[in-house]
Amino acid sequence: MRIGRLLLGVLLAATLAGCASDQGPGLIAGGSGVDVDTPQLRALKKQAGIADCSPGQGVAVDGGLPDVTLPCLGGGPDVPLGTLRGPMVVNVWASWCPPCREELPVYQRFAEEYAGRVAVVGIDFQDTQPRAALELARDAGVTYPLLADPESLTEGPPPGLVARGLPMVALVDAEGEVVHLEAREVTDVRELQELVSTYLDIDGPAS
């Protein structure tokens, strides 16, 4: 059994100190009814300096990211999630999740320190307020690409990314396999450094 699935099973059996996914605003039946690509949102994304999303070159693999297509938050190309390849850190968050709000600057610092070595991608999960999400990202200084999942397409057991709550962190290797999946609030860059060292075999940034 793959490492990511084993770890997820253990973690879900424990008590998670994050945000339960049902704490977010309710979704409209039959779809989210949320437009994450409007002129106003595009302007806000540009103002924040958030990078555009980019589809990967691979195909969905067993044990990889969910085989779903997500829109780019604030406009840009849609991304078939399963095409992405690592080394990559994926942060699943939402504007309604207090721990998520606190940890966004940590992911940004990590993205800056590991630029060109480890990609960082955010997924705004079950969030019906894309403007609030982009404003939060702007205020946190986030510039790495952000995808939107207002319809909770990434929810569920593996290969899903969200089974119990937010925030979530996933590590993806060069073959596209999710080698680690964990519900946790990251409070320090060193935590992410330890994760990528352990699961992606990538040493810390040069001092």
Secondary structure as the mmCIF struct_conf table of DSSP 4:
data_model
#
loop_
_struct_conf.conf_type_id
_struct_conf.id
_struct_conf.beg_label_comp_id
_struct_conf.beg_label_asym_id
_struct_conf.beg_label_seq_id
_struct_conf.end_label_comp_id
_struct_conf.end_label_asym_id
_struct_conf.end_label_seq_id
HELX_RH_AL_P HELX_RH_AL_P1 ILE A 3 ALA A 13
BEND BEND1 ALA A 14 ALA A 14
HELX_LH_PP_P HELX_LH_PP_P1 THR A 15 LEU A 16
BEND BEND2 GLY A 18 GLY A 18
STRN STRN1 CYS A 19 CYS A 19
HELX_RH_3T_P HELX_RH_3T_P1 SER A 21 GLN A 23
BEND BEND3 GLY A 24 GLY A 24
HELX_LH_PP_P HELX_LH_PP_P2 PRO A 25 ILE A 28
TURN_TY1_P TURN_TY1_P1 ALA A 29 GLY A 30
BEND BEND4 GLY A 31 GLY A 31
HELX_RH_AL_P HELX_RH_AL_P2 PRO A 39 ALA A 48
TURN_TY1_P TURN_TY1_P2 GLY A 49 GLY A 49
HELX_LH_PP_P HELX_LH_PP_P3 ILE A 50 CYS A 53
BEND BEND5 GLN A 57 GLY A 58
TURN_TY1_P TURN_TY1_P3 ASP A 62 GLY A 63
STRN STRN2 GLY A 64 GLY A 64
BEND BEND6 LEU A 65 LEU A 65
BEND BEND7 ASP A 67 ASP A 67
STRN STRN3 THR A 69 LEU A 70
HELX_LH_PP_P HELX_LH_PP_P4 PRO A 71 PRO A 71
STRN STRN4 CYS A 72 CYS A 72
TURN_TY1_P TURN_TY1_P4 LEU A 73 GLY A 74
BEND BEND8 GLY A 75 GLY A 76
STRN STRN5 VAL A 79 PRO A 80
HELX_RH_3T_P HELX_RH_3T_P2 LEU A 81 THR A 83
BEND BEND9 GLY A 86 PRO A 87
STRN STRN6 MET A 88 TRP A 93
TURN_TY1_P TURN_TY1_P5 SER A 95 TRP A 96
HELX_RH_AL_P HELX_RH_AL_P3 PRO A 98 GLU A 113
TURN_TY1_P TURN_TY1_P6 TYR A 114 ARG A 117
BEND BEND10 VAL A 118 VAL A 118
STRN STRN7 ALA A 119 PHE A 125
BEND BEND11 GLN A 126 GLN A 126
BEND BEND12 THR A 128 THR A 128
HELX_RH_AL_P HELX_RH_AL_P4 PRO A 130 ALA A 140
TURN_TY1_P TURN_TY1_P7 GLY A 141 GLY A 141
BEND BEND13 TYR A 144 TYR A 144
STRN STRN8 LEU A 146 ASP A 149
TURN_TY1_P TURN_TY1_P8 PRO A 150 GLU A 151
TURN_TY1_P TURN_TY1_P9 LEU A 153 THR A 154
STRN STRN9 GLU A 155 GLU A 155
BEND BEND14 GLY A 156 PRO A 157
TURN_TY1_P TURN_TY1_P10 PRO A 158 PRO A 159
BEND BEND15 LEU A 161 LEU A 161
STRN STRN10 VAL A 162 VAL A 162
BEND BEND16 ALA A 163 ARG A 164
STRN STRN11 LEU A 166 LEU A 166
STRN STRN12 MET A 168 VAL A 172
TURN_TY1_P TURN_TY1_P11 ALA A 174 GLU A 175
BEND BEND17 GLY A 176 GLY A 176
STRN STRN13 GLU A 177 GLU A 177
STRN STRN14 VAL A 178 ALA A 183
BEND BEND18 ASP A 188 ASP A 188
HELX_RH_AL_P HELX_RH_AL_P5 VAL A 189 TYR A 199
BEND BEND19 LEU A 200 LEU A 200
HELX_LH_PP_P HELX_LH_PP_P5 ASP A 203 ALA A 206
#
